[in-house]
Amino acid sequence: MTDPAGGAPTPPPPSGNWQAPQPPPAGAPGGFNPNFQQAPVEVGPAPGIVYADLVTRIIAYVIDGIILGVVWTLVWGILVGSLLLTAGFGMVFIIGLVIGALWLVGSAVYFVYTWTTMRASPGQKILKLETVNAADGATLTQPQAIRRWAFLFGPAAAGYALSAVFGSSLTLAFLGLLLNLAVIAYTIYLLYTASQSSKRQGFHDVQAGTVVIKHL
């Protein structure tokens, strides 16, 4: 199988018996659940593979967050130090703008690249998870990975980026706080939609046609 985005052949699906996700029937688990109870998980799409549970996925994203956080801290220290020494405190707004843009781009590159080359982010790889095409278990194409990142991390990355800019002003800092609250609400919505799916597909997975699996 050849990656539609070009380059080396993509790894084959985990199994020839891969079962594509089907939309749940009306009234079945996966629709609105006012009690916030997780829907039962369906049998895995292939032998030795199950649909990844939310706790493991969250831990994987925490690991990825730590990796990105270390890089972010290094970049922040270098840029802030160099710009303050050369331009003074009048450049604080520009510093925030530059660092915010770097965070936004860096997050996208990190996840899109690892999803399309390793079938998993480093955090997912450690926990034996993979993010794959829901229809056949194939490696994500680049457009598909970008779409998933945009729905999963786009709002949060944009929020952090704008917070870096807003932080340069006390007035704008309040707007940054409101933006962060909106990001938290959106994250809760993603977790809720994933918990109500029998294949643990959140809103972002549905939009990108992806599913997260775990190798036993």
Secondary structure, 3 states (H helix, E strand, C coil): CECCCCCCECCCCCCCCCCCCCCCCCCCCCCCCCCCCCCCCCCCCECCEEECCHHHHHHHHHHHHHHHHHHHHHHHHHHHHHHHHHHCHHHHHHHHHHHHHHHHHHHHHHHHHHHHHCCCCHHHHHCCEEEEECCCCCCCCHHHHHHHHHHHCHHHHHHHHHHHHHCCCHHHHHHHHHHHHHHHHHHHHHHHHHHCCCCCCCHHHHHHCEEEEEEC
